Amino acid sequence: LCAVQYTGVAGAAFRQEQHSRTLPPGQEEAVAMTVTYGEYRPHVGDRAALKLTVAAGVQESGQVLAKELLVRLHTPELTLTVTAP
């Protein structure tokens, strides 16, 4: 997981995990990774996205699959309600 600048240039990875799974043909399994604001805040700065890169390999055939997911960060909207003059 790394921060990405608006130009598309990725920074150094700040989080890495390795998981090993053995799945029979046709099966799938989800692996969750929770990243808190406190963890990614120091790396984001003026950047507006995080990039997650996932790689998987098949031991028997040596095939490798890699995928990337770009997560754009948005500042939440703030709504103010004035209750008095």
TIBAZA-811045 format. One record per residue: residue in three letters; x, y, z of N, C-alpha, C in turn; residue number from 0. Coordinates in Angstrom, 2 decimals, padded with zeros to 5 digits, always signed. Example, Ala and Ser with C-alpha at 12.3 -4.5 7.8 and 13.67 -1.06 7.14 Angstrom:
<residu ALA	n.px +013.19	n.py -005.69	n.pz +007.80	ca.px +012.30	ca.py -004.50	ca.pz +007.80	c.px +013.20	c.py -003.30	c.pz +007.80	num 0>
<residu SER	n.px +012.85	n.py -002.25	n.pz +007.08	ca.px +013.67	ca.py -001.06	ca.pz +007.14	c.px +012.90	c.py +000.03	c.pz +007.87	num 1>
//
This chain:
<residu LEU	n.px +000.86	n.py -001.16	n.pz +000.00	ca.px +000.00	ca.py +000.00	ca.pz +000.00	c.px +000.89	c.py +001.21	c.pz +000.00	num 0>
<residu CYS	n.px +000.62	n.py +002.15	n.pz -000.89	ca.px +001.42	ca.py +003.37	ca.pz -000.96	c.px +000.52	c.py +004.55	c.pz -001.33	num 1>
<residu ALA	n.px +001.03	n.py +005.75	n.pz -001.06	ca.px +000.33	ca.py +006.97	ca.pz -001.45	c.px +000.71	c.py +007.30	c.pz -002.89	num 2>
<residu VAL	n.px -000.22	n.py +007.92	n.pz -003.62	ca.px +000.00	ca.py +008.27	ca.pz -005.01	c.px -000.24	c.py +009.77	c.pz -005.19	num 3>
<residu GLN	n.px +000.68	n.py +010.44	n.pz -005.87	ca.px +000.52	ca.py +011.87	ca.pz -006.15	c.px -000.51	c.py +012.06	c.pz -007.26	num 4>
<residu TYR	n.px -000.99	n.py +013.28	n.pz -007.42	ca.px -001.98	ca.py +013.56	ca.pz -008.46	c.px -001.42	c.py +013.29	c.pz -009.86	num 5>
<residu THR	n.px -000.10	n.py +013.27	n.pz -009.99	ca.px +000.53	ca.py +012.99	ca.pz -011.28	c.px +000.58	c.py +011.50	c.pz -011.60	num 6>
<residu GLY	n.px +000.22	n.py +010.68	n.pz -010.60	ca.px +000.26	ca.py +009.23	ca.pz -010.79	c.px +001.52	c.py +008.57	c.pz -010.26	num 7>
<residu VAL	n.px +002.46	n.py +009.37	n.pz -009.77	ca.px +003.71	ca.py +008.83	ca.pz -009.24	c.px +003.46	c.py +008.26	c.pz -007.84	num 8>
<residu ALA	n.px +003.83	n.py +007.01	n.pz -007.65	ca.px +003.61	ca.py +006.33	ca.pz -006.37	c.px +004.80	c.py +006.54	c.pz -005.45	num 9>
<residu GLY	n.px +004.52	n.py +006.72	n.pz -004.17	ca.px +005.56	ca.py +006.82	ca.pz -003.16	c.px +005.99	c.py +005.43	c.pz -002.70	num 10>
<residu ALA	n.px +006.86	n.py +005.39	n.pz -001.74	ca.px +007.32	ca.py +004.12	ca.pz -001.19	c.px +006.19	c.py +003.43	c.pz -000.43	num 11>
<residu ALA	n.px +006.19	n.py +002.12	n.pz -000.46	ca.px +005.17	ca.py +001.35	ca.pz +000.26	c.px +005.31	c.py +001.60	c.pz +001.76	num 12>
<residu PHE	n.px +004.18	n.py +001.84	n.pz +002.42	ca.px +004.21	ca.py +002.03	ca.pz +003.87	c.px +003.52	c.py +000.89	c.pz +004.61	num 13>
<residu ARG	n.px +002.92	n.py -000.02	n.pz +003.87	ca.px +002.27	ca.py -001.17	ca.pz +004.51	c.px +002.36	c.py -002.36	c.pz +003.58	num 14>
<residu GLN	n.px +002.80	n.py -003.48	n.pz +004.13	ca.px +002.89	ca.py -004.72	ca.pz +003.35	c.px +002.39	c.py -005.86	c.pz +004.22	num 15>
<residu GLU	n.px +001.68	n.py -006.77	n.pz +003.59	ca.px +001.21	ca.py -007.97	ca.pz +004.27	c.px +001.41	c.py -009.15	c.pz +003.32	num 16>
<residu GLN	n.px +001.64	n.py -010.31	n.pz +003.89	ca.px +001.71	ca.py -011.53	ca.pz +003.09	c.px +000.73	c.py -012.53	c.pz +003.67	num 17>
<residu HIS	n.px -000.02	n.py -013.16	n.pz +002.78	ca.px -000.98	ca.py -014.18	ca.pz +003.17	c.px -000.78	c.py -015.39	c.pz +002.27	num 18>
<residu SER	n.px -000.87	n.py -016.55	n.pz +002.84	ca.px -000.75	ca.py -017.76	ca.pz +002.04	c.px -002.06	c.py -018.54	c.pz +002.17	num 19>
<residu ARG	n.px -002.63	n.py -018.88	n.pz +001.03	ca.px -003.89	ca.py -019.63	ca.pz +001.01	c.px -003.78	c.py -020.76	c.pz +000.00	num 20>
<residu THR	n.px -004.41	n.py -021.86	n.pz +000.30	ca.px -004.54	ca.py -022.96	ca.pz -000.66	c.px -006.02	c.py -023.11	c.pz -000.95	num 21>
<residu LEU	n.px -006.39	n.py -022.87	n.pz -002.21	ca.px -007.80	ca.py -022.91	ca.pz -002.59	c.px -008.01	c.py -023.95	c.pz -003.68	num 22>
<residu PRO	n.px -009.08	n.py -024.73	n.pz -003.58	ca.px -009.41	ca.py -025.65	ca.pz -004.65	c.px -009.91	c.py -024.89	c.pz -005.87	num 23>
<residu PRO	n.px -009.87	n.py -025.49	n.pz -007.05	ca.px -010.35	ca.py -024.82	ca.pz -008.27	c.px -011.78	c.py -024.30	c.pz -008.10	num 24>
<residu GLY	n.px -012.01	n.py -023.08	n.pz -008.58	ca.px -013.35	ca.py -022.49	ca.pz -008.53	c.px -013.69	c.py -021.82	c.pz -007.22	num 25>
<residu GLN	n.px -012.84	n.py -021.94	n.pz -006.22	ca.px -013.13	ca.py -021.33	ca.pz -004.91	c.px -012.50	c.py -019.94	c.pz -004.85	num 26>
<residu GLU	n.px -013.05	n.py -019.11	n.pz -003.98	ca.px -012.48	ca.py -017.79	ca.pz -003.74	c.px -012.55	c.py -017.48	c.pz -002.26	num 27>
<residu GLU	n.px -011.70	n.py -016.57	n.pz -001.85	ca.px -011.65	ca.py -016.18	ca.pz -000.44	c.px -011.27	c.py -014.71	c.pz -000.35	num 28>
<residu ALA	n.px -011.93	n.py -013.97	n.pz +000.52	ca.px -011.63	ca.py -012.55	ca.pz +000.72	c.px -010.63	c.py -012.41	c.pz +001.85	num 29>
<residu VAL	n.px -009.72	n.py -011.46	n.pz +001.69	ca.px -008.77	ca.py -011.13	ca.pz +002.74	c.px -008.93	c.py -009.63	c.pz +003.01	num 30>
<residu ALA	n.px -009.26	n.py -009.28	n.pz +004.23	ca.px -009.49	ca.py -007.87	ca.pz +004.58	c.px -008.21	c.py -007.24	c.pz +005.10	num 31>
<residu MET	n.px -008.04	n.py -005.96	n.pz +004.79	ca.px -006.92	ca.py -005.19	ca.pz +005.32	c.px -007.47	c.py -003.84	c.pz +005.74	num 32>
<residu THR	n.px -007.48	n.py -003.58	n.pz +007.03	ca.px -007.99	ca.py -002.32	ca.pz +007.55	c.px -006.82	c.py -001.35	c.pz +007.73	num 33>
<residu VAL	n.px -006.97	n.py -000.16	n.pz +007.18	ca.px -005.94	ca.py +000.86	ca.pz +007.28	c.px -006.58	c.py +002.09	c.pz +007.92	num 34>
<residu THR	n.px -006.05	n.py +002.52	n.pz +009.03	ca.px -006.61	ca.py +003.67	ca.pz +009.74	c.px -006.04	c.py +004.98	c.pz +009.18	num 35>
<residu TYR	n.px -006.75	n.py +006.06	n.pz +009.43	ca.px -006.30	ca.py +007.38	ca.pz +009.02	c.px -004.93	c.py +007.69	c.pz +009.63	num 36>
<residu GLY	n.px -004.77	n.py +007.34	n.pz +010.89	ca.px -003.49	ca.py +007.59	ca.pz +011.56	c.px -002.33	c.py +006.88	c.pz +010.89	num 37>
<residu GLU	n.px -002.60	n.py +005.76	n.pz +010.25	ca.px -001.55	ca.py +005.00	ca.pz +009.58	c.px -001.17	c.py +005.62	c.pz +008.23	num 38>
<residu TYR	n.px -002.16	n.py +006.06	n.pz +007.44	ca.px -001.83	ca.py +006.58	ca.pz +006.12	c.px -001.62	c.py +008.10	c.pz +006.09	num 39>
<residu ARG	n.px -002.09	n.py +008.82	n.pz +007.10	ca.px -001.97	ca.py +010.29	ca.pz +007.13	c.px -000.54	c.py +010.79	c.pz +006.89	num 40>
<residu PRO	n.px +000.48	n.py +010.24	n.pz +007.55	ca.px +001.83	ca.py +010.78	ca.pz +007.34	c.px +002.35	c.py +010.58	c.pz +005.90	num 41>
<residu HIS	n.px +001.77	n.py +009.68	n.pz +005.17	ca.px +002.26	ca.py +009.36	ca.pz +003.83	c.px +001.49	c.py +010.08	c.pz +002.73	num 42>
<residu VAL	n.px +000.29	n.py +010.55	n.pz +003.04	ca.px -000.57	ca.py +011.13	ca.pz +002.01	c.px -000.17	c.py +012.57	c.pz +001.69	num 43>
<residu GLY	n.px -000.02	n.py +013.42	n.pz +002.69	ca.px +000.33	ca.py +014.82	ca.pz +002.45	c.px -000.63	c.py +015.46	c.pz +001.48	num 44>
<residu ASP	n.px -000.13	n.py +016.02	n.pz +000.37	ca.px -000.99	ca.py +016.65	ca.pz -000.62	c.px -001.46	c.py +015.65	c.pz -001.68	num 45>
<residu ARG	n.px -001.16	n.py +014.41	n.pz -001.48	ca.px -001.59	ca.py +013.38	ca.pz -002.42	c.px -003.05	c.py +013.06	c.pz -002.17	num 46>
<residu ALA	n.px -003.72	n.py +012.58	n.pz -003.19	ca.px -005.16	ca.py +012.37	ca.pz -003.05	c.px -005.58	c.py +010.93	c.pz -003.29	num 47>
<residu ALA	n.px -004.64	n.py +009.98	n.pz -003.22	ca.px -005.03	ca.py +008.60	ca.pz -003.49	c.px -004.07	c.py +007.63	c.pz -002.81	num 48>
<residu LEU	n.px -004.58	n.py +006.43	n.pz -002.62	ca.px -003.78	ca.py +005.31	ca.pz -002.14	c.px -003.84	c.py +004.22	c.pz -003.21	num 49>
<residu LYS	n.px -002.73	n.py +003.52	n.pz -003.40	ca.px -002.71	ca.py +002.43	ca.pz -004.37	c.px -002.38	c.py +001.12	c.pz -003.65	num 50>
<residu LEU	n.px -003.25	n.py +000.15	n.pz -003.84	ca.px -003.06	ca.py -001.18	ca.pz -003.28	c.px -002.66	c.py -002.10	c.pz -004.43	num 51>
<residu THR	n.px -001.54	n.py -002.78	n.pz -004.28	ca.px -001.07	ca.py -003.73	ca.pz -005.27	c.px -001.12	c.py -005.12	c.pz -004.66	num 52>
<residu VAL	n.px -001.74	n.py -006.05	n.pz -005.39	ca.px -001.89	ca.py -007.42	ca.pz -004.91	c.px -001.28	c.py -008.35	c.pz -005.95	num 53>
<residu ALA	n.px -000.51	n.py -009.31	n.pz -005.48	ca.px +000.07	ca.py -010.31	ca.pz -006.38	c.px -000.24	c.py -011.70	c.pz -005.83	num 54>
<residu ALA	n.px -000.52	n.py -012.61	n.pz -006.73	ca.px -000.81	ca.py -014.00	ca.pz -006.35	c.px -000.09	c.py -014.93	c.pz -007.31	num 55>
<residu GLY	n.px +000.27	n.py -016.08	n.pz -006.81	ca.px +000.97	ca.py -017.04	ca.pz -007.66	c.px +000.38	c.py -018.43	c.pz -007.51	num 56>
<residu VAL	n.px +000.49	n.py -019.22	n.pz -008.57	ca.px +000.06	ca.py -020.61	ca.pz -008.56	c.px +001.32	c.py -021.47	c.pz -008.46	num 57>
<residu GLN	n.px +001.47	n.py -022.20	n.pz -007.36	ca.px +002.69	ca.py -022.97	ca.pz -007.14	c.px +002.93	c.py -024.00	c.pz -008.23	num 58>
<residu GLU	n.px +001.88	n.py -024.71	n.pz -008.62	ca.px +002.05	ca.py -025.81	ca.pz -009.57	c.px +002.50	c.py -025.35	c.pz -010.96	num 59>
<residu SER	n.px +001.97	n.py -024.22	n.pz -011.42	ca.px +002.27	ca.py -023.76	ca.pz -012.78	c.px +003.27	c.py -022.60	c.pz -012.83	num 60>
<residu GLY	n.px +003.49	n.py -021.93	n.pz -011.70	ca.px +004.38	ca.py -020.78	ca.pz -011.68	c.px +003.72	c.py -019.51	c.pz -012.20	num 61>
<residu GLN	n.px +002.42	n.py -019.57	n.pz -012.54	ca.px +001.71	ca.py -018.39	ca.pz -013.03	c.px +001.61	c.py -017.34	c.pz -011.92	num 62>
<residu VAL	n.px +001.71	n.py -016.08	n.pz -012.33	ca.px +001.61	ca.py -014.96	ca.pz -011.39	c.px +000.55	c.py -014.00	c.pz -011.91	num 63>
<residu LEU	n.px -000.28	n.py -013.50	n.pz -011.00	ca.px -001.30	ca.py -012.52	ca.pz -011.33	c.px -001.09	c.py -011.31	c.pz -010.42	num 64>
<residu ALA	n.px -001.11	n.py -010.12	n.pz -010.99	ca.px -000.97	ca.py -008.90	ca.pz -010.20	c.px -002.10	c.py -007.95	c.pz -010.56	num 65>
<residu LYS	n.px -002.67	n.py -007.31	n.pz -009.56	ca.px -003.75	ca.py -006.35	ca.pz -009.75	c.px -003.46	c.py -005.13	c.pz -008.88	num 66>
<residu GLU	n.px -003.95	n.py -003.97	n.pz -009.34	ca.px -003.83	ca.py -002.74	ca.pz -008.58	c.px -005.20	c.py -002.12	c.pz -008.39	num 67>
<residu LEU	n.px -005.39	n.py -001.51	n.pz -007.22	ca.px -006.62	ca.py -000.80	ca.pz -006.92	c.px -006.24	c.py +000.60	c.pz -006.47	num 68>
<residu LEU	n.px -006.78	n.py +001.61	n.pz -007.13	ca.px -006.53	ca.py +003.00	ca.pz -006.77	c.px -007.74	c.py +003.51	c.pz -005.98	num 69>
<residu VAL	n.px -007.48	n.py +003.99	n.pz -004.78	ca.px -008.54	ca.py +004.51	ca.pz -003.91	c.px -008.34	c.py +006.01	c.pz -003.79	num 70>
<residu ARG	n.px -009.27	n.py +006.78	n.pz -004.35	ca.px -009.19	ca.py +008.24	ca.pz -004.28	c.px -009.76	c.py +008.72	c.pz -002.95	num 71>
<residu LEU	n.px -009.04	n.py +009.61	n.pz -002.31	ca.px -009.45	ca.py +010.14	ca.pz -001.02	c.px -010.18	c.py +011.46	c.pz -001.22	num 72>
<residu HIS	n.px -011.24	n.py +011.66	n.pz -000.48	ca.px -012.04	ca.py +012.88	ca.pz -000.56	c.px -012.24	c.py +013.44	c.pz +000.83	num 73>
<residu THR	n.px -012.18	n.py +014.76	n.pz +000.93	ca.px -012.49	ca.py +015.41	ca.pz +002.20	c.px -014.00	c.py +015.35	c.pz +002.39	num 74>
<residu PRO	n.px -014.45	n.py +014.87	n.pz +003.54	ca.px -015.90	ca.py +014.80	ca.pz +003.76	c.px -016.52	c.py +016.19	c.pz +003.78	num 75>
<residu GLU	n.px -017.77	n.py +016.27	n.pz +003.33	ca.px -018.48	ca.py +017.54	ca.pz +003.35	c.px -018.85	c.py +017.89	c.pz +004.79	num 76>
<residu LEU	n.px -018.85	n.py +019.17	n.pz +005.06	ca.px -019.19	ca.py +019.66	ca.pz +006.38	c.px -020.43	c.py +020.52	c.pz +006.27	num 77>
<residu THR	n.px -021.45	n.py +020.20	n.pz +007.07	ca.px -022.69	ca.py +020.96	ca.pz +007.06	c.px -022.85	c.py +021.61	c.pz +008.43	num 78>
<residu LEU	n.px -023.07	n.py +022.93	n.pz +008.42	ca.px -023.27	ca.py +023.66	ca.pz +009.67	c.px -024.71	c.py +024.16	c.pz +009.74	num 79>
<residu THR	n.px -025.30	n.py +024.04	n.pz +010.91	ca.px -026.63	ca.py +024.56	ca.pz +011.13	c.px -026.56	c.py +025.60	c.pz +012.23	num 80>
<residu VAL	n.px -026.96	n.py +026.84	n.pz +011.91	ca.px -026.92	ca.py +027.92	ca.pz +012.88	c.px -028.25	c.py +027.88	c.pz +013.64	num 81>
<residu THR	n.px -028.18	n.py +027.78	n.pz +014.95	ca.px -029.40	ca.py +027.68	ca.pz +015.75	c.px -029.78	c.py +029.01	c.pz +016.42	num 82>
<residu ALA	n.px -028.88	n.py +029.99	n.pz +016.33	ca.px -029.18	ca.py +031.29	ca.pz +016.94	c.px -028.49	c.py +032.38	c.pz +016.11	num 83>
<residu PRO	n.px -029.01	n.py +033.62	n.pz +016.19	ca.px -028.38	ca.py +034.72	ca.pz +015.42	c.px -026.99	c.py +035.05	c.pz +015.95	num 84>
//
